[in-house]
Amino acid sequence: LPLYFQSGEREEKCIIEDVPSDTLVIGNYKVQRWDIHKQEFLESAPGLGMFVTVTTPDGEVLLSKLYGPQGTFSFTSYLSGEHAICFQSNSTRLEAFAGSKLRIHLDIRVGEHFLDESVVQAKDKVNEVNIRLEHLIEQIHHISKEQNYEREREEKFRKTSEETNSNILWWAVVQTGILISIGIWQIKSLRDFFISKKLV
Amino acid sequence: GSLAAGLVLALAACAARASEITFELPDNAKQCFYEEIAQGTKCTLEFQVITGGHYDVDCRLEGPNGAVLYKEMKKQYDSFTFTASRNGTYKFCFSNEFSTFTHKTVYFDFQVGEDPPLFPSENRVTALTQMESACVSIHEALKSVIDYQTHFRLREAQGRSRAEDLNTRVAYWSIGEAIILLVVSVGQVFLLKSFFSDKRTTTTRVGS
């Protein structure tokens, strides 16, 4: 797991995955804690775990589990949209005393199913082709799903733009109406006032 | 050679790795990512700001000895390719420190190493068969499909974010202006009336 980033010990770090519905998302992570005594990141800190929370675009919690210092999690989205994957360590030490840094290694795969290479190699040639082709078909289905989702989003985008356009037009009409009626009211009110004060 | 007609990210052990992450960068915050890279590896960092403010962010890429390889301020989108000159941990950071209250959503794609060839030429006795050539073409075509799809998705997200911002701003401005118009015009009339009322009382007082 090559890519990593740093986080405070009690901090929650989230990443966003915008996925179509019915998509499998698999995540691999590894967390290391900074050891003050040894002045380096421990390979595996005992007792250290990570809460992994996955939230749907509606705010519903899809997955919320405590894993060890290293783990794999997966979820299948049933809604299209932005899902938030959040990581928070289970460290219970107070913020002031904890002050330790965490290094979180992360690898997220969307829409792919793990292809077990050893299984593929073991079988004979024809089966190997079979497996690879099935994998390929699955991935093409994923592309098709993504494009369908993209079409939905573009529709929403277009609706927003058209709504803005009609809002502006509606506002121009209302503003003209307000101006004219206010003008008439002002003149009438002042005229009545002056007449009543016997100035006119 | 095996019929590895899979897509982009080779799953088994190989030199190429690509990580793409979309994350939220709060205002006045900086987020850094690190990766250990071997010497001679060709790497590409690509990033785009999807939502927030002026859709721009500072980006900085440093080598193992602190040498700055790439530094740009307030960029909306960029792609940077480099070859690792030495072994070590490379770090790249995105900074939103210039912004006071808008948080940004940033996407980046960090590709390390080239994809290995589908049919490595070491053990080969003959040239690629037709089927294998077809696989290579499909693989390349699908890789570019994924690439285009990702770019399109990001641009659409950014466009949609701008459209929604615009819509909100138009709504607030309309309501605000309507209120101001009403308050000012009604206020004008009453103010004018109050001028005349005062004068009358003073004249009557002077008279008596």
HADDOCK unambig.tbl for C-alpha pairs under 7 A between the chains (distance, minus, plus):
assign (segid A and resid 2 and name CA) (segid B and resid 35 and name CA) 5.61 0.50 0.50
assign (segid A and resid 2 and name CA) (segid B and resid 36 and name CA) 6.57 0.50 0.50
assign (segid A and resid 3 and name CA) (segid B and resid 33 and name CA) 6.85 0.50 0.50
assign (segid A and resid 3 and name CA) (segid B and resid 34 and name CA) 5.77 0.50 0.50
assign (segid A and resid 3 and name CA) (segid B and resid 35 and name CA) 4.83 0.50 0.50
assign (segid A and resid 4 and name CA) (segid B and resid 33 and name CA) 5.71 0.50 0.50
assign (segid A and resid 4 and name CA) (segid B and resid 34 and name CA) 5.29 0.50 0.50
assign (segid A and resid 4 and name CA) (segid B and resid 35 and name CA) 6.44 0.50 0.50
assign (segid A and resid 5 and name CA) (segid B and resid 32 and name CA) 6.10 0.50 0.50
assign (segid A and resid 5 and name CA) (segid B and resid 33 and name CA) 4.61 0.50 0.50
assign (segid A and resid 5 and name CA) (segid B and resid 34 and name CA) 6.00 0.50 0.50
assign (segid A and resid 14 and name CA) (segid B and resid 23 and name CA) 6.56 0.50 0.50
assign (segid A and resid 15 and name CA) (segid B and resid 21 and name CA) 6.76 0.50 0.50
assign (segid A and resid 15 and name CA) (segid B and resid 22 and name CA) 5.69 0.50 0.50
assign (segid A and resid 15 and name CA) (segid B and resid 23 and name CA) 4.44 0.50 0.50
assign (segid A and resid 15 and name CA) (segid B and resid 24 and name CA) 6.95 0.50 0.50
assign (segid A and resid 16 and name CA) (segid B and resid 22 and name CA) 5.13 0.50 0.50
assign (segid A and resid 16 and name CA) (segid B and resid 23 and name CA) 5.46 0.50 0.50
assign (segid A and resid 17 and name CA) (segid B and resid 22 and name CA) 6.54 0.50 0.50
assign (segid A and resid 107 and name CA) (segid B and resid 19 and name CA) 6.76 0.50 0.50
assign (segid A and resid 117 and name CA) (segid B and resid 12 and name CA) 6.53 0.50 0.50
assign (segid A and resid 129 and name CA) (segid B and resid 3 and name CA) 6.05 0.50 0.50
assign (segid A and resid 132 and name CA) (segid B and resid 3 and name CA) 6.90 0.50 0.50
assign (segid A and resid 132 and name CA) (segid B and resid 4 and name CA) 6.37 0.50 0.50
assign (segid A and resid 132 and name CA) (segid B and resid 5 and name CA) 6.31 0.50 0.50
assign (segid A and resid 132 and name CA) (segid B and resid 6 and name CA) 6.88 0.50 0.50
assign (segid A and resid 135 and name CA) (segid B and resid 6 and name CA) 6.92 0.50 0.50
assign (segid A and resid 136 and name CA) (segid B and resid 5 and name CA) 6.54 0.50 0.50
assign (segid A and resid 136 and name CA) (segid B and resid 6 and name CA) 5.67 0.50 0.50
assign (segid A and resid 150 and name CA) (segid B and resid 153 and name CA) 6.83 0.50 0.50
assign (segid A and resid 154 and name CA) (segid B and resid 156 and name CA) 6.99 0.50 0.50
assign (segid A and resid 157 and name CA) (segid B and resid 160 and name CA) 5.12 0.50 0.50
assign (segid A and resid 160 and name CA) (segid B and resid 163 and name CA) 6.44 0.50 0.50
assign (segid A and resid 160 and name CA) (segid B and resid 164 and name CA) 6.46 0.50 0.50
assign (segid A and resid 161 and name CA) (segid B and resid 163 and name CA) 5.89 0.50 0.50
assign (segid A and resid 164 and name CA) (segid B and resid 167 and name CA) 4.95 0.50 0.50
assign (segid A and resid 168 and name CA) (segid B and resid 170 and name CA) 6.96 0.50 0.50
assign (segid A and resid 171 and name CA) (segid B and resid 174 and name CA) 6.31 0.50 0.50
assign (segid A and resid 182 and name CA) (segid B and resid 185 and name CA) 6.91 0.50 0.50
assign (segid A and resid 186 and name CA) (segid B and resid 189 and name CA) 6.31 0.50 0.50
